[in-house]
Amino acid sequence: MATEPKHVRKFRDKHLQSAEQIEAWGDGYIGEMMGSGKNAQKNGVLLVTGSRVVFYRAGIFGEVNESIPLKSITSIERTSFMGHRTIRMHTSHDSLEFKSFKKEQDQALVEAIEAGRGHAGAPIAAASAPEVVNDLMVALSKLADLKSDGVLTEEEFSKKKAELLARL
């Protein structure tokens, strides 16, 4: 992968356990864009070691360190919408949702997670049909707004609309 960002280096220096090795990492965030309070966006890295998945962010006022043991992950869900990618990892009582914009990075992260869980090559859960339909409806609404605002021509709108509807 690319040069390690500061969050990976700080995690390696402060929190990597003995005999633990980072298998994969990727830049991204947790929380919601423009969110506030506990839902605020936190930029950092998702790290996969041989035993756990960790979201880590080192900042001026502290750090965020959310960890899930690989063996506790019951399912992984991946979604992608207009280049925005989400990996949701679920346990029986917890979940971690990591977001980014890098397809190859996300694929490497999921492969490392599945390998650590002992499910290398296992199929990854896709988004549920109602969620996909809802995402597409939101996208169609945004496209209609762009067309009505004059940002998209009728031809551009029709082409994008057909692409979105083809996903159903």
C-alpha positions, 0 to 999 in steps of 0.5 A: 500500500501507500506510505503509512499515514500518521494514524498508522504510525501512532497506532503501531507505536502506542497500541500494537500488541506484541506478536501482533502485525498489521495485515491491512489498513485504509484511510477513511472515516466513521460517523456522519459527514457534517454530523455532530456529537457522537455522530460527528465525522472522525477521520482516521484509519481502519487497521486489520491485524491478525486478531482484530479490526481497529478504527484509529484516529490520533488527534490533538485533544485525544484519540479514537480507538474502536476495536472488534475482535475478528472472531466476533464478527458475524457478518460484513456488509459492503455498499457503494454509491457514487464512489462512496464506499461503506464497510459495516462489520457486525457482531452479536451486540456491536457494529463498526461502520467505516467509510471511504472512497477507495475501492482497491483499499476497501477490497484489501481490508475486507479480504484481510478481515475475511482471512482473519475470520477464517472465511477467505473467499467467502461471499460478502453480504450485499446491501438488502433490497429495501436499502438499495431501493432507498439509496436509488430513490435518494439518488434519483431525487438528487438527479431531478434536483440537479436537472431542475437547477439547470446543472444537468441537461435532459440528455445527461439526466436521462442517461444517469437515470437509466444507469441508476434504474438498471441497478434495480 
